Amino acid sequence: MIKRTKKGQIKHDEGVFKSATWYKNRGFKTFADLPGWEKPKSIGGFIPDLIARKGKREIVVEIETKNTANIDMEQQEAFENYTKKSNNKTFRKKTV
């Protein structure tokens, strides 16, 4: 797991919350790696920040800060490989 500064962690968590709320408000079943939210499933041994599902569609979202955007490539690769297995799955990386 990547270590962030306290300020970076707050920014990250705010980004996860905003994205999770956005998907939830659009009718997606939303799982977020935040207190008070149902946790996302593990993918390739990693927990994504967010998974949003609607019908057959599934979106895996990883929120990064500018300091962590290019560090944990193994995790991002696991999420990309998982989503490439189906046309109904998408991986999105968002930098906050």
N, CA, C and O of each residue as an XYZ file, in Angstrom:
384
protein
N       0.840     -1.186      0.000
C       0.000      0.000      0.000
C       0.882      1.245      0.000
O       1.904      1.294      0.685
N       0.487      2.219     -0.754
C       1.219      3.464     -0.883
C       0.963      4.333      0.345
O      -0.177      4.457      0.795
N       2.010      4.927      0.880
C       1.876      5.865      1.998
C       1.674      7.262      1.425
O       2.427      7.715      0.562
N       0.650      7.925      1.920
C       0.384      9.294      1.497
C       0.611     10.224      2.684
O       0.596      9.792      3.836
N       0.820     11.487      2.394
C       0.847     12.477      3.460
C      -0.563     12.587      4.026
O      -1.524     12.146      3.397
N      -0.684     13.163      5.191
C      -2.006     13.334      5.804
C      -2.917     14.149      4.879
O      -4.086     13.811      4.688
N      -2.370     15.216      4.314
C      -3.131     16.058      3.386
C      -3.499     15.266      2.126
O      -4.619     15.376      1.627
N      -2.559     14.472      1.617
C      -2.813     13.656      0.439
C      -3.885     12.611      0.696
O      -4.715     12.342     -0.172
N      -3.871     12.015      1.894
C      -4.877     11.010      2.235
C      -6.263     11.636      2.310
O      -7.240     11.037      1.860
N      -6.354     12.825      2.872
C      -7.647     13.526      2.948
C      -8.155     13.810      1.538
O      -9.326     13.578      1.240
N      -7.285     14.305      0.679
C      -7.655     14.605     -0.713
C      -8.110     13.327     -1.424
O      -9.107     13.335     -2.147
N      -7.375     12.231     -1.216
C      -7.722     10.934     -1.798
C      -9.108     10.500     -1.337
O      -9.964     10.170     -2.158
N      -9.329     10.499     -0.031
C     -10.606     10.042      0.514
C     -11.776     10.912      0.051
O     -12.867     10.402     -0.205
N     -11.550     12.211     -0.055
C     -12.592     13.101     -0.584
C     -12.906     12.741     -2.033
O     -14.069     12.749     -2.437
N     -11.879     12.428     -2.813
C     -12.082     12.027     -4.212
C     -12.866     10.731     -4.321
O     -13.744     10.601     -5.174
N     -12.551      9.762     -3.451
C     -13.283      8.497     -3.442
C     -14.742      8.756     -3.075
O     -15.650      8.234     -3.722
N     -14.965      9.557     -2.043
C     -16.331      9.852     -1.599
C     -17.140     10.551     -2.699
O     -18.286     10.182     -2.958
N     -16.552     11.543     -3.333
C     -17.266     12.270     -4.406
C     -17.600     11.338     -5.564
O     -18.710     11.389     -6.093
N     -16.664     10.492     -5.966
C     -16.917      9.566     -7.069
C     -17.969      8.531     -6.685
O     -18.863      8.228     -7.475
N     -17.864      7.993     -5.481
C     -18.835      6.995     -5.014
C     -20.237      7.594     -4.969
O     -21.202      6.957     -5.391
N     -20.346      8.793     -4.470
C     -21.644      9.481     -4.394
C     -22.190      9.751     -5.786
O     -23.391      9.609     -6.017
N     -21.322     10.140     -6.720
C     -21.740     10.411     -8.094
C     -22.369      9.164     -8.707
O     -23.453      9.235     -9.285
N     -21.690      8.023     -8.583
C     -22.227      6.774     -9.146
C     -23.516      6.360     -8.433
O     -24.487      5.967     -9.078
N     -23.520      6.446     -7.133
C     -24.709      6.056     -6.361
C     -25.922      6.889     -6.770
O     -27.019      6.353     -6.920
N     -25.733      8.182     -6.948
C     -26.830      9.075     -7.336
C     -27.339      8.810     -8.753
O     -28.404      9.297     -9.133
N     -26.589      8.050     -9.521
C     -26.996      7.687    -10.886
C     -27.490      6.252    -10.971
O     -27.587      5.683    -12.059
N     -27.801      5.670     -9.820
C     -28.436      4.365     -9.792
C     -27.506      3.175     -9.780
O     -27.962      2.043     -9.936
N     -26.226      3.391     -9.602
C     -25.269      2.293     -9.523
C     -25.244      1.737     -8.104
O     -25.351      2.488     -7.134
N     -25.104      0.423     -7.986
C     -24.789     -0.211     -6.703
C     -23.319      0.095     -6.486
O     -22.474     -0.307     -7.287
N     -23.011      0.798     -5.416
C     -21.668      1.343     -5.243
C     -20.980      0.774     -4.011
O     -21.544      0.758     -2.917
N     -19.760      0.311     -4.207
C     -18.918     -0.210     -3.139
C     -17.697      0.705     -3.058
O     -17.049      0.956     -4.074
N     -17.378      1.202     -1.869
C     -16.254      2.120     -1.730
C     -15.404      1.735     -0.523
O     -15.925      1.315      0.510
N     -14.109      1.883     -0.667
C     -13.181      1.572      0.414
C     -13.088      2.769      1.360
O     -12.048      3.414      1.496
N     -14.227      3.035      2.009
C     -14.366      4.136      2.957
C     -15.222      3.676      4.130
O     -16.062      2.791      3.969
N     -15.023      4.258      5.296
C     -15.900      3.932      6.432
C     -17.361      4.237      6.098
O     -17.669      5.273      5.508
N     -18.249      3.331      6.478
C     -19.669      3.535      6.251
C     -20.177      3.052      4.901
O     -21.379      3.117      4.641
N     -19.303      2.575      4.048
C     -19.676      2.067      2.733
C     -19.413      0.569      2.687
O     -18.522      0.068      3.373
N     -20.186     -0.142      1.880
C     -19.914     -1.548      1.636
C     -18.600     -1.639      0.861
O     -18.406     -0.928     -0.125
N     -17.695     -2.520      1.311
C     -16.348     -2.601      0.742
C     -16.334     -3.295     -0.624
O     -17.093     -4.239     -0.843
N     -15.480     -2.838     -1.542
C     -15.310     -3.508     -2.839
C     -14.619     -4.863     -2.650
O     -13.924     -5.094     -1.661
N     -14.828     -5.739     -3.616
C     -14.163     -7.044     -3.592
C     -12.697     -6.888     -3.974
O     -12.298     -5.908     -4.602
N     -11.915     -7.871     -3.582
C     -10.508     -7.907     -3.954
C     -10.389     -8.336     -5.416
O     -11.081     -9.249     -5.867
N      -9.508     -7.669     -6.138
C      -9.241     -7.999     -7.542
C      -7.739     -8.205     -7.663
O      -6.957     -7.274     -7.474
N      -7.344     -9.428     -7.979
C      -5.920     -9.730     -8.128
C      -5.121     -9.468     -6.860
O      -3.933     -9.152     -6.924
N      -5.771     -9.600     -5.710
C      -5.092     -9.374     -4.441
C      -5.095     -7.925     -3.981
O      -4.475     -7.599     -2.969
N      -5.781     -7.054     -4.702
C      -5.845     -5.634     -4.356
C      -7.305     -5.203     -4.183
O      -8.196     -5.727     -4.852
N      -7.539     -4.256     -3.291
C      -8.878     -3.691     -3.098
C      -8.933     -2.355     -3.835
O      -8.178     -1.440     -3.504
N      -9.808     -2.227     -4.825
C      -9.924     -0.928     -5.507
C     -10.627      0.081     -4.597
O     -11.286     -0.296     -3.628
N     -10.481      1.342     -4.915
C     -11.151      2.378     -4.132
C     -12.657      2.323     -4.301
O     -13.407      2.660     -3.385
N     -13.098      1.895     -5.481
C     -14.519      1.970     -5.792
C     -14.885      0.967     -6.877
O     -14.152      0.790     -7.850
N     -16.030      0.314     -6.693
C     -16.633     -0.483     -7.753
C     -18.083     -0.038     -7.862
O     -18.795      0.020     -6.859
N     -18.517      0.273     -9.063
C     -19.899      0.680     -9.319
C     -20.513     -0.296    -10.317
O     -19.923     -0.587    -11.358
N     -21.706     -0.801     -9.988
C     -22.391     -1.763    -10.864
C     -23.804     -1.280    -11.170
O     -24.511     -0.746    -10.316
N     -24.179     -1.491    -12.426
C     -25.538     -1.176    -12.868
C     -25.851     -2.141    -13.996
O     -25.235     -2.091    -15.061
N     -26.828     -3.031    -13.751
C     -27.120     -4.071    -14.729
C     -25.890     -4.937    -14.905
O     -25.314     -5.409    -13.925
N     -25.482     -5.152    -16.150
C     -24.287     -5.959    -16.436
C     -23.004     -5.121    -16.423
O     -21.903     -5.661    -16.524
N     -23.152     -3.824    -16.302
C     -22.012     -2.920    -16.356
C     -21.298     -2.845    -15.001
O     -21.943     -2.755    -13.957
N     -19.973     -2.882    -15.029
C     -19.174     -2.767    -13.819
C     -18.001     -1.831    -14.084
O     -17.275     -1.994    -15.065
N     -17.825     -0.856    -13.207
C     -16.751      0.117    -13.340
C     -15.871      0.027    -12.098
O     -16.353      0.153    -10.973
N     -14.580     -0.193    -12.315
C     -13.603     -0.242    -11.235
C     -12.841      1.081    -11.279
O     -12.282      1.456    -12.310
N     -12.827      1.781    -10.144
C     -12.208      3.106    -10.102
C     -11.097      3.113     -9.054
O     -11.280      2.639     -7.933
N      -9.965      3.649     -9.430
C      -8.854      3.843     -8.507
C      -8.535      5.333     -8.482
O      -8.240      5.933     -9.516
N      -8.596      5.916     -7.303
C      -8.311      7.335     -7.121
C      -6.862      7.462     -6.663
O      -6.439      6.773     -5.734
N      -6.120      8.320     -7.299
C      -4.724      8.565     -6.939
C      -4.514     10.054     -6.714
O      -5.245     10.890     -7.244
N      -3.505     10.365     -5.921
C      -3.066     11.750     -5.788
C      -1.908     11.941     -6.764
O      -1.399     10.969     -7.323
N      -1.498     13.165     -6.967
C      -0.392     13.423     -7.890
C       0.876     12.678     -7.465
O       1.675     12.275     -8.310
N       1.057     12.497     -6.157
C       2.255     11.818     -5.651
C       2.214     10.309     -5.835
O       3.265      9.668     -5.852
N       1.021      9.720     -5.973
C       0.912      8.259     -6.062
C       0.449      7.768     -7.434
O       0.338      6.562     -7.655
N       0.183      8.676     -8.338
C      -0.427      8.319     -9.628
C       0.383      7.304    -10.431
O      -0.195      6.467    -11.124
N       1.690      7.365    -10.350
C       2.529      6.482    -11.167
C       3.382      5.522    -10.340
O       4.401      5.024    -10.818
N       2.967      5.265     -9.112
C       3.776      4.425     -8.233
C       3.310      2.972     -8.218
O       4.110      2.069     -8.460
N       2.038      2.734     -7.939
C       1.571      1.357     -7.746
C       1.016      0.784     -9.045
O      -0.185      0.552     -9.183
N       1.912      0.567     -9.979
C       1.508      0.100    -11.302
C       0.999     -1.344    -11.274
O       0.154     -1.709    -12.091
N       1.493     -2.164    -10.356
C       1.046     -3.555    -10.263
C      -0.445     -3.623     -9.927
O      -1.182     -4.439    -10.481
N      -0.870     -2.765     -9.023
C      -2.287     -2.711     -8.646
C      -3.133     -2.252     -9.829
O      -4.153     -2.868    -10.137
N      -2.727     -1.198    -10.478
C      -3.477     -0.674    -11.615
C      -3.533     -1.695    -12.749
O      -4.553     -1.819    -13.427
N      -2.444     -2.418    -12.953
C      -2.400     -3.450    -13.983
C      -3.381     -4.585    -13.662
O      -4.032     -5.118    -14.561
N      -3.482     -4.949    -12.388
C      -4.428     -5.997    -11.981
C      -5.860     -5.574    -12.288
O      -6.657     -6.382    -12.763
N      -6.189     -4.315    -12.020
C      -7.543     -3.826    -12.294
C      -7.801     -3.761    -13.799
O      -8.887     -4.116    -14.257
N      -6.824     -3.317    -14.558
C      -6.971     -3.266    -16.020
C      -7.164     -4.655    -16.601
O      -8.040     -4.864    -17.441
N      -6.348     -5.608    -16.158
C      -6.467     -6.987    -16.659
C      -7.824     -7.577    -16.323
O      -8.409     -8.280    -17.148
N      -8.331     -7.310    -15.142
C      -9.648     -7.802    -14.728
C     -10.743     -7.245    -15.645
O     -11.623     -7.986    -16.083
N     -10.688     -5.959    -15.930
C     -11.752     -5.340    -16.731
C     -11.647     -5.688    -18.209
O     -12.654     -5.657    -18.917
N     -10.462     -6.015    -18.687
C     -10.292     -6.373    -20.096
C     -10.923     -7.716    -20.449
O     -11.098     -8.029    -21.627
N     -11.262     -8.504    -19.445
C     -11.844     -9.826    -19.672
C     -13.305     -9.758    -20.125
O     -13.873    -10.773    -20.529
N     -13.918     -8.569    -20.060
C     -15.326     -8.432    -20.421
C     -15.583     -7.055    -21.015
O     -15.019     -6.058    -20.566
N     -16.444     -7.011    -22.031
C     -16.828     -5.725    -22.629
C     -17.684     -4.893    -21.679
O     -17.838     -3.689    -21.885
N     -18.244     -5.519    -20.639
C     -19.116     -4.821    -19.699
C     -18.363     -4.202    -18.528
O     -18.969     -3.569    -17.664
N     -17.046     -4.381    -18.497
C     -16.247     -3.876    -17.382
C     -15.286     -2.798    -17.865
O     -14.739     -2.873    -18.966
N     -15.094     -1.792    -17.012
C     -14.225     -0.667    -17.343
C     -13.359     -0.332    -16.142
O     -13.822     -0.373    -15.002
N     -12.107     -0.003    -16.401
C     -11.221      0.506    -15.351
C     -10.995      1.986    -15.583
O     -10.697      2.419    -16.696
N     -11.142      2.757    -14.511
C     -10.893      4.196    -14.583
C      -9.947      4.602    -13.475
O     -10.148      4.247    -12.314
N      -8.937      5.330    -13.828
C      -7.994      5.890    -12.856
C      -8.213      7.385    -12.853
O      -8.197      8.035    -13.898
N      -8.418      7.919    -11.664
C      -8.674      9.352    -11.536
C      -7.622      9.955    -10.600
O      -7.400      9.446     -9.501
N      -6.997     11.004    -11.025
C      -6.007     11.699    -10.200
C      -6.640     12.953     -9.629
O      -7.206     13.776    -10.349
N      -6.528     13.076     -8.296
C      -7.097     14.264     -7.619
C      -5.997     15.143     -7.082
O      -6.274     16.183     -6.484
